[in-house]
């Protein structure tokens, strides 16, 4: 590829936009040695008007119109946008030359240093966000995710501005009109800023200072799907510019484009724009398939919350007469504690704790987690821990240990490597938490699971399809099923165990709900 003619890259001038565009420019230079790229800053209407929510400004293309004009008129050769800022109708003269691999699409809530004390005292929190989607989804989630939420009033207030200006409002003097107790941002923006150690913006240095000692929560996509396209970048050029299109093609990431296409189709289906009150995020679950999670209200005010799953491999509908055995519906014995708070306390080393289930925390031990960075398996465990006064930073969204490891490895979260974690789980699960991405973690069994009791042998023998809800349940019941039985489980450690056990007729599902819908097709 000839690198004789430099390319001019048009971008907004904000710190985040400049950093992410600079990262695209460097990726292109790496892919095309000798290629010269000139950065061209362009101010947009969205940048000029900071005191009004976007939903209150007439028109659209708040962050793209001026940049589009520069590209169409030939003043720049390519442009970089946050893909969620692009409307569905783009100028015919422009083409989406590449969508690189996207960053983490989740939202992150960041709080003032004294937020927990405010909640303990019942003083309530003022949280800033101008997004109608977040205003729709956040209240129900925070009402269960925040410690001491029932005694507090959580209010959402309009907030716009650059990342650094928003973060600074968390440190304004208490009582100041500008002071906020929390803000909500796209985690991808922080990730890209934190990766910046070379531009004049010095994103890592900036964020290290601004995030110091601020509590946070990474919002689960199960409860708070993001804006369609969030976390992805759109690199556009003129449709007629064959040279630039060929250069950009090297950054294309096909799975990201496929996910974004599915998410933006939801925009077309239910109505989008700056008034959009729903989120839609598609994730690829290794070995399971693609899961598109949608939550919120359509433009007509209809609740469209749903999940759409595309299996990783062809999954024929079960034949008529299929008999399902649903392990999630089987009553198990009550879990038995192995350690109490006094025995656990000296073993809780380090600042990071992962609870494989909320019941892994012994009764009366919530105080042991004070000041620690706590993650858990899913939002149900999160909510139960919050009821005990525990501040939870995030969860694995019910997707298993490997997904959890990937989430806590985000550099901007500044969490330790596996060796710095303590994992609380049940007896018999220790080995599974001491391998792969969690190798080196300190694993402590705090209770005995009640899932290992012998199940109904006759019901299992008659089943043509079985859903296992845990490893211990599978081990207790596997000897009763026929050789032709179809096995299923959720993702994570149960699925990993079934694969290692050599179960050939096996399909992992995103959750038991998808399995129940699938087995119901046989009736």
Secondary structure by P-SEA (a helix, b strand, c coil): ccccbbbbbbbbccaaaaaaaaaaaaaaaaacccbbbbbbbbbcccccccccccccccccccccaaaaaaaaaccccccccccccccccccccccccccccccccbbbbbbccaaaaaaaacbbbbbbbccccccccccccccccccccccbbbbbbbbbccaaaaaaaaacccccccccccccccaaaaaaaaaccccccaaaaaaaaaaccbbbbccccccccccccccbbbbbcccccaaaaaaacccccaaaaaaaaaaaaaaaaccccccccbbbbbbbcccccbbbbbbccccccccccbbbbbbcccccccccbbbbbbcccccccccccccccccccccccccbbbbcccccccccccccccccccccccaaaaaaaaaaccccccccccccaaaaaaaaccccccccccccbbbbbcccaaaaaacccccccbbbbcccccccccccaaaaaaccbbbbccaaaaaaccccccccbbbbbcccaaaaaaaaaccccccccccaaaaaaaaaccc
